[in-house]
Amino acid sequence: MLTPGVRCWLCQLPLKIAAHGICSVCCRTLLLPAALCPRCGLPAALPSIPCGRCQQKPPPWRQMIAVTDYRPPLSTLVQRLKYQGMWQLAPALARLMLLRYLQARRERGLSAVHRVVAVPLHHRRQWRRGFNQTQLLARPLARWLSCRTSAGLLRRVKNTPAQQTLTAGARRRNLRNAFVCTERLDGETILLLDDVITTGSTVAEISRLLLDAGAASVQVICLCRTL
């Protein structure tokens, strides 16, 4: 039975389960398989093994899972969440991440995670925005995966310029010593969550920090991976 007045965020058709936010047809379209490297999430000939780039110079994280490329319609929803304050989108977007993660776990045999960790905002930027969109995504995802999430585990201590305005090299320099980890993570498998990943500089810097804090491995998940 359809829920009166509740429609899919994408196609605007009535929803049977209001809490899902995005209908099953749109979900299937967004979650179509793609030939991407399981390590860096970039296009690859064989999606079952790391690409040549990752074999020569592997990133610090173990796996990268992305719902889709940074393109409409999902990129539009991400922008509405971040810049228009439409926090109501967060559960529906988190569910897409859950579905993609479960798909990857079946296909790749991923180990269970102990904690979902969101990429933090500097406190000034979070104050201006009113929320951290990645934490809004991390809370339901951690609940569905029956693991912890820790909002205070990572802190951004440098209010760096926005990454999208910088070159790849400048992004790496921009993030040097920008984060601190406040706990030991001995033996934990961490699922590091960001909304959009472009060069991977942010998640690389944080992954190294988490590994230095004792994490056994880091898996990365995002809504959009710029290809």
C-alpha positions in Angstrom: 0.0 0.0 0.0 1.4 3.4 -1.0 2.0 6.1 1.6 -0.3 9.1 0.9 1.7 12.3 0.0 5.1 10.7 0.2 7.1 10.6 -3.0 10.5 9.4 -4.2 13.2 12.2 -4.0 14.2 11.4 -7.6 11.3 10.4 -9.8 8.5 11.8 -7.6 6.5 8.6 -7.8 4.5 7.6 -4.6 6.5 5.5 -2.2 5.3 2.3 -0.5 7.7 2.7 2.4 8.1 6.4 3.3 11.3 6.0 5.3 13.2 4.7 2.2 13.0 8.1 0.5 14.1 6.7 -2.9 12.0 4.1 -4.7 13.2 0.7 -5.7 13.4 1.5 -9.4 15.7 4.5 -8.8 17.8 2.5 -6.4 18.4 -0.2 -9.0 19.4 2.4 -11.5 21.8 4.1 -9.1 23.3 0.8 -8.0 24.1 -0.7 -11.4 27.5 -2.4 -11.4 30.5 -0.5 -12.9 34.0 -1.6 -13.9 35.8 0.2 -11.0 39.0 -0.7 -9.1 38.0 -2.1 -5.7 40.9 -0.3 -4.1 40.7 3.3 -5.5 37.3 3.3 -7.0 38.5 4.6 -10.4 37.7 3.0 -13.8 39.6 -0.3 -14.3 39.6 -3.2 -16.7 39.0 -5.9 -14.0 36.8 -4.8 -11.1 37.7 -7.9 -9.2 41.4 -7.0 -8.6 43.2 -3.7 -7.9 44.2 -1.7 -10.9 47.8 -1.1 -12.1 47.9 2.2 -10.3 47.0 0.6 -6.9 49.4 -2.3 -7.5 52.3 0.1 -8.0 51.4 2.6 -5.3 48.5 1.4 -3.1 46.5 4.0 -1.2 46.5 3.7 2.6 42.9 2.4 2.8 42.0 -1.2 1.9 38.8 -0.8 -0.1 36.8 2.1 -1.6 33.0 1.8 -2.1 31.0 4.5 -4.0 27.4 4.6 -4.8 28.0 6.3 -8.2 30.0 8.9 -10.1 29.5 12.6 -9.2 26.7 13.3 -11.6 23.0 13.9 -11.5 20.7 12.8 -10.1 22.7 11.8 -7.0 25.0 14.8 -7.1 22.0 17.1 -7.1 20.7 15.5 -3.9 24.2 15.8 -2.3 24.3 19.5 -3.1 20.8 20.0 -1.6 21.9 18.2 1.6 25.1 20.2 2.0 24.3 23.6 0.8 20.5 24.0 1.1 20.2 22.4 4.5 17.8 19.6 3.4 18.9 17.3 6.2 15.7 15.2 5.5 17.6 13.6 2.6 20.3 12.1 4.9 18.4 8.8 5.8 17.6 8.1 2.1 21.2 8.8 1.0 22.6 6.7 3.9 20.4 3.8 2.8 21.9 4.0 -0.7 25.3 3.7 1.0 24.1 0.7 3.0 22.8 -1.1 -0.1 26.1 -0.5 -2.0 28.2 -1.6 1.0 26.2 -4.8 1.4 26.6 -5.5 -2.3 30.4 -4.9 -2.0 30.6 -7.1 1.0 28.9 -10.0 -0.8 31.1 -9.6 -3.9 34.5 -8.9 -2.2 34.2 -10.7 1.1 34.8 -7.6 3.2 35.5 -8.0 6.9 32.9 -6.6 9.3 33.6 -3.1 10.5 33.8 -2.1 14.2 33.1 1.6 13.7 31.8 4.1 11.1 33.8 7.3 11.2 32.7 10.5 9.4 35.1 13.0 7.8 34.9 16.0 10.2 34.3 19.6 9.4 36.3 22.4 11.1 34.1 23.7 14.0 33.8 27.1 12.3 32.6 25.7 9.0 30.2 23.3 10.9 28.8 26.3 12.9 28.2 28.2 9.7 26.5 25.3 8.0 24.6 24.2 11.1 25.5 20.5 10.8 28.1 18.0 9.4 26.4 16.2 6.5 28.8 13.2 6.8 27.8 12.7 10.4 24.1 12.7 9.4 24.9 9.9 7.0 27.2 8.0 9.5 24.6 7.6 12.3 22.0 5.6 10.4 24.6 3.6 8.5 26.3 2.6 11.8 23.0 1.6 13.3 22.1 -0.6 10.3 25.5 -2.2 10.4 25.2 -2.8 14.1 28.5 -1.0 14.9 29.6 2.2 16.6 30.0 5.7 15.3 32.1 8.3 17.1 31.5 11.9 16.3 34.4 13.1 18.4 37.0 10.5 17.3 38.3 12.8 14.6 38.8 16.5 14.8 39.7 19.0 12.1 42.1 21.4 13.8 43.1 23.5 10.7 40.4 25.5 8.9 41.8 24.8 5.5 40.6 26.3 2.2 37.9 24.4 0.4 39.5 21.4 -1.4 37.5 21.8 -4.7 39.4 25.0 -5.4 42.8 23.3 -5.3 45.0 21.1 -7.5 45.8 17.6 -6.4 49.2 18.6 -5.1 47.8 21.6 -3.3 45.1 19.4 -1.7 47.7 17.2 -0.2 49.7 20.1 1.2 46.5 21.8 2.4 45.6 18.7 4.5 48.9 18.1 6.2 48.4 18.0 10.0 44.8 19.1 9.5 43.2 16.3 11.6 43.8 14.6 14.9 42.5 11.3 16.2 41.5 11.4 19.9 41.4 7.6 20.6 43.4 4.4 20.2 41.8 2.0 17.6 43.8 -1.1 18.3 42.7 -3.9 16.0 39.6 -2.1 14.7 38.4 -2.2 11.1 37.1 1.3 10.3 34.6 2.4 7.7 35.6 5.9 6.8 32.6 7.9 5.4 32.7 11.0 3.1 30.0 12.4 0.9 32.1 13.1 -2.2 35.6 11.9 -3.1 37.6 13.6 -5.9 41.3 13.0 -5.6 41.2 11.0 -2.4 43.5 13.4 -0.5 41.3 13.8 2.4 40.5 10.2 3.0 44.2 9.3 2.4 45.3 11.7 5.1 42.7 10.4 7.6 43.3 6.8 6.7 47.0 7.2 7.6 46.0 8.9 10.9 43.6 6.0 11.8 46.3 3.4 11.0 48.8 5.3 13.1 46.2 5.1 15.9 46.2 1.3 15.7 43.4 0.5 13.3 43.8 -2.9 11.6 42.5 -1.6 8.3 40.3 1.2 6.8 37.5 0.8 4.3 36.2 4.0 2.6 32.6 4.6 1.5 31.1 7.6 -0.3 28.0 8.7 -2.1 29.9 10.0 -5.2 33.4 9.3 -6.6 34.5 11.7 -9.2 35.7 9.6 -12.1 
